[in-house]
Amino acid sequence: MAVPREKLVSLEDTPYYHCVSRCVRKAFLCGVDSYTGQSYEHRRDWIEDRLLLLAQVFSIDICAYAVMHNHLHVVLRVDVERAQAWTVKEVVVQWQKLFKGTILTQKLLNGDKLEDYELDTLNKTITAYRNRLMDISWFMRALNEPIARKANKEDKCTGRFWEGRFKSQALLDEAAVLACMAYVDLNPVRSKIADSPECSDYTSIKRRIKAAIRGEQPIELLPFIGNEHSNMPNGLMFSVRDYLQLVDDTGRHLRSDKKGAISASTMAILSRLNIPLENWTKVTSEFHDLFKGPVGSLQELTQYCEHLNKRRRHGAQMCQQMFG
C-alpha cells in the first residue's frame, strides 16, 4: 500500500528530499529507442527547461538533477522561511507565473478595492497558494504533468506517461545530502552514457562545471556557500571547487578504466562526514538499491521516525552501517 506523502515529509527534521519519476510505459523519456530507432533526445530539453523554470517559481531549491533514458532524479530543498516571508502580492505573482489565478487575485494585482467578504476569501486562497509553493508534491506535479501531455501528444496516444506516484526520500543530514547529490550527478557516468561529469548532458553537475569555468555558480541551483559555520538552509556547506573535485574523484573511482588517486580535498570531505572511502563508493554507486526510505545517521533517522510516529525505523541497519 502506498504511504501518504505527509507520512514521508517532515520539514521539522529536514528540508532535503530526493525524488524520482519513472516512465510507466516502454516509450522513452529521452534517448533512442533501440526497437523503433526513434530518437527522443529533445525531451531532455523539455525536462530541464521546465525544472529550471520551477526553481524560479516555487520556494524550493534544486540541489542536483539528472535526466536519464526513462526516469529522472532531482534533489530538492524546501525553503519554508522564504515562502513565509513573501508578501500577499508576491505569493500571487509567483503562483500566476504557472497557474491561473482567480477574479479576486486579479483585483488584488490591479489595485482594486476589495470588500471584507472578498478579503476573507482571498486570504484563504493566498494561504493555499503559499502552502502549495513550498510543497514537493505540487512541484513534481507542475514538472511532470506538462511533460506527460507533450509526450502523449507527440506519441499520439493517451493514458499514463509517468508512474502513478513519484518516489521521495528524506535526506536527514549533510552526509546523506552530499552522497545523494553525488549519486544523482554521477548517474550518466555510472551508466556509461557519459565518460566524465563535464560530458554528462542535462545534469546539474555539467551546469555547475560550466558556471565554475566562468568563476560563477548557476543561479538556478542551490549554491555552495563554502562556510562550515553557516546553517545548512542557507546553502550547501562546502566550496563548489571541493564538490566538483569530489564528484570527479568519485566518478573515476567508480570506473575501472579511469581509476586514479583520490585528492586530499576529497579525503578531507569524507573525513569530515565520517564516511570511509569504501562506504562512500558503495553509497554513491548503489544509493537507490541501498536505501528505500529516509537516509541519514541512526540518530537522525530515529528522530525523524519519532516525529512522524513511525513504529519501525525502516532501513536503520543500512543507515547505521553506511553513516554511523
C-alpha positions in Angstrom: 0.0 0.0 0.0 1.3 3.5 -0.9 2.3 5.6 2.0 0.6 9.1 2.1 3.1 11.8 1.2 2.6 13.6 4.6 3.9 10.5 6.2 7.2 10.8 4.2 7.8 14.5 4.6 8.9 16.1 7.9 10.2 19.6 7.3 10.9 19.8 11.0 13.6 17.2 10.5 15.0 18.1 7.1 14.1 20.3 4.1 16.1 18.0 1.7 14.4 15.3 -0.4 15.4 13.0 -3.2 12.7 12.5 -5.8 12.5 10.1 -8.7 9.9 9.8 -11.5 9.8 6.9 -14.0 8.0 6.4 -17.2 5.3 3.8 -16.9 5.3 2.5 -20.5 8.0 1.4 -22.8 8.2 4.7 -24.6 11.4 6.5 -23.7 11.6 9.8 -21.8 14.6 10.6 -23.9 17.4 8.8 -25.7 17.0 6.5 -28.7 14.5 3.6 -28.7 16.5 0.6 -29.9 13.3 -1.1 -31.1 11.9 1.6 -33.3 15.1 3.6 -33.9 13.2 6.8 -33.0 15.1 9.5 -31.1 13.6 11.2 -28.0 16.6 13.2 -27.1 14.7 16.5 -27.5 12.6 15.6 -24.4 15.7 16.2 -22.3 15.2 19.9 -23.1 11.6 19.7 -22.1 12.5 18.4 -18.7 15.5 20.6 -18.0 13.8 23.8 -19.1 10.7 23.0 -17.0 12.7 22.0 -14.0 14.8 25.2 -14.0 11.7 27.3 -14.5 10.0 25.8 -11.5 13.1 26.7 -9.4 12.3 30.3 -10.1 8.7 30.0 -9.1 8.5 27.6 -6.1 10.1 28.2 -2.8 12.0 25.0 -3.4 15.7 24.9 -4.4 17.3 22.4 -6.8 20.5 20.8 -5.4 21.1 18.2 -8.1 19.3 16.6 -11.0 19.9 14.1 -13.8 17.6 13.3 -16.7 18.0 9.6 -17.7 16.5 7.5 -20.5 13.3 6.5 -18.8 13.5 8.3 -15.4 14.7 11.5 -13.8 16.3 12.3 -10.4 16.1 15.5 -8.5 17.4 16.5 -5.1 15.2 19.3 -3.6 15.4 21.7 -0.6 12.2 23.3 0.7 12.7 26.9 1.8 9.9 27.5 4.2 11.3 30.8 5.5 11.4 32.3 2.0 7.8 31.3 1.3 6.6 32.6 4.7 8.4 35.9 4.0 6.6 36.6 0.7 4.0 39.3 0.8 0.5 38.6 -0.3 1.1 40.1 -3.7 4.4 38.2 -4.1 2.6 34.9 -3.5 0.0 35.7 -6.2 2.7 36.8 -8.7 4.7 33.6 -8.1 1.6 31.4 -8.4 0.4 33.1 -11.6 3.7 32.5 -13.3 2.4 28.9 -13.8 -1.3 28.8 -12.9 -4.4 30.9 -13.4 -5.4 33.0 -10.5 -9.0 34.0 -9.5 -11.0 37.1 -10.1 -10.0 38.2 -6.6 -6.3 37.7 -7.2 -6.6 39.7 -10.4 -8.4 42.5 -8.4 -5.6 42.4 -5.9 -2.9 42.8 -8.6 -4.9 45.6 -10.3 -5.1 47.5 -7.0 -8.9 47.3 -7.0 -10.8 47.8 -3.7 -11.9 44.6 -2.1 -14.9 44.1 0.2 -14.4 42.5 3.6 -16.1 39.3 2.5 -13.8 39.2 -0.6 -10.7 39.7 1.6 -11.7 36.7 3.7 -11.9 34.5 0.6 -8.7 36.0 -0.8 -6.8 35.3 2.4 -7.8 31.7 2.3 -6.7 31.5 -1.4 -3.4 33.1 -0.6 -2.8 30.6 2.3 -3.4 27.7 -0.1 -1.1 29.2 -2.8 1.7 29.8 -0.2 1.5 26.2 1.1 1.5 24.8 -2.5 4.5 26.9 -3.4 6.6 25.0 -0.8 5.0 21.6 -1.4 7.1 18.9 -3.1 4.0 17.2 -4.5 2.9 20.4 -6.2 6.4 20.9 -7.5 6.6 17.5 -9.0 3.1 17.8 -10.4 4.0 21.0 -12.1 7.0 19.3 -13.5 5.5 16.0 -14.7 2.0 16.9 -16.0 3.1 19.2 -18.8 5.8 16.7 -19.9 3.2 13.9 -20.0 0.8 16.0 -22.1 3.5 16.9 -24.6 4.8 13.3 -24.8 1.3 11.9 -25.3 0.6 14.4 -28.0 3.9 13.6 -29.7 3.2 9.8 -29.4 -0.4 10.2 -30.5 -1.7 8.3 -27.5 -3.5 8.7 -24.2 -3.0 7.3 -20.7 -0.3 7.5 -18.2 3.2 8.6 -19.1 4.7 8.5 -15.6 4.2 6.0 -12.9 1.3 6.9 -10.6 3.5 8.5 -7.9 6.9 9.9 -7.8 9.2 8.4 -5.2 10.6 10.6 -2.5 13.0 10.0 0.4 14.1 12.3 3.2 17.8 13.2 3.4 18.4 13.7 7.1 21.9 15.2 7.4 24.6 16.7 5.3 26.3 13.4 4.6 23.1 11.9 3.2 22.5 15.1 1.1 26.0 15.1 -0.3 26.1 11.4 -1.0 22.7 11.6 -2.8 23.8 14.6 -4.8 26.9 12.8 -6.0 24.9 9.7 -6.8 22.5 11.7 -8.9 25.2 13.7 -10.6 27.1 10.6 -11.5 24.2 8.7 -13.0 25.3 9.2 -16.6 28.9 8.2 -15.8 27.9 5.2 -13.8 25.6 4.1 -16.6 28.3 4.7 -19.1 26.2 7.2 -21.0 29.0 9.8 -20.4 32.7 9.4 -20.0 33.0 12.2 -17.3 30.9 14.6 -15.3 31.6 17.5 -17.7 30.3 15.4 -20.6 27.1 14.5 -18.7 24.4 16.4 -20.6 21.2 17.5 -18.8 22.7 17.2 -15.4 23.3 19.7 -12.6 27.0 18.7 -12.4 27.6 19.8 -16.0 25.7 23.1 -15.3 27.9 23.7 -12.2 31.1 22.9 -14.1 30.2 25.3 -16.9 29.5 28.1 -14.4 32.6 27.3 -12.4 34.7 27.9 -15.5 33.4 31.4 -15.6 34.0 31.8 -11.8 30.3 31.7 -11.1 27.6 29.4 -9.7 24.3 28.6 -11.5 21.5 30.9 -10.3 19.0 28.1 -10.8 20.7 25.7 -8.4 21.3 25.9 -4.6 24.7 27.4 -4.2 27.7 26.0 -2.3 28.5 28.6 0.4 31.8 27.2 1.5 31.3 28.2 5.1 31.3 25.4 7.7 29.8 27.7 10.3 26.7 28.7 8.3 23.4 27.0 8.8 22.7 24.4 6.2 19.4 26.0 4.9 21.5 29.0 3.6 23.3 26.8 1.1 25.5 23.8 0.8 28.3 23.8 3.3 31.2 23.1 1.0 33.1 25.0 -1.6 32.0 24.4 -5.1 35.6 23.5 -6.1 35.7 20.8 -3.4 32.4 19.4 -4.6 33.4 19.3 -8.2 36.6 17.6 -7.2 34.7 15.1 -5.0 32.4 14.1 -7.9 35.2 13.8 -10.4 37.3 11.7 -8.0 34.3 9.5 -7.2 33.4 9.0 -10.8 37.0 7.9 -11.6 37.0 5.6 -8.7 33.7 4.0 -9.8 35.1 3.3 -13.3 37.7 0.6 -13.6 39.2 2.1 -16.7 39.8 5.5 -15.1 40.9 4.8 -11.5 43.3 7.3 -10.0 44.5 8.8 -6.7 41.8 10.4 -4.5 42.6 14.0 -3.9 43.4 15.5 -0.5 40.2 17.7 -0.6 38.0 14.7 -1.3 39.6 12.8 1.6 39.1 15.8 3.8 35.4 15.9 3.0 34.9 12.2 3.6 36.8 12.6 6.9 34.6 15.5 8.0 31.5 13.4 7.1 33.0 10.5 8.9 32.4 8.2 5.9 35.2 5.7 4.9 36.1 5.7 1.2 34.8 2.2 0.8 31.4 3.2 2.2 31.3 6.4 0.1 32.0 4.4 -3.1 29.2 1.9 -2.3 26.7 4.6 -1.4 27.3 6.8 -4.5 27.1 3.8 -6.8 24.2 1.9 -5.1 22.2 4.6 -3.3 18.8 3.7 -4.8 19.3 0.0 -4.0 20.6 0.5 -0.5 18.0 3.0 0.7 14.3 2.7 0.1 13.3 5.2 2.7 14.8 8.1 4.7 18.6 8.3 4.7 21.0 9.6 7.4 22.7 8.7 10.6 20.9 6.4 13.0 20.3 9.3 15.4 18.7 11.5 12.8 16.6 8.5 11.5 15.3 7.8 15.0 14.3 11.4 15.5 12.6 11.6 12.1 10.6 8.4 12.8 9.5 9.7 16.2 8.2 12.9 14.7 6.2 11.0 12.1 5.0 8.4 14.7 6.6 5.6 12.8 6.8 2.4 14.7 9.7 1.0 12.6 12.9 2.7 11.6 12.9 1.4 8.1 16.5 1.0 6.8 18.1 1.6 10.2 20.7 -1.1 9.8 21.9 0.2 6.5 21.9 3.8 7.7 24.0 2.8 10.7 26.4 0.7 8.5 26.9 3.5 6.0 26.6 6.7 8.1 27.1 5.6 11.7 
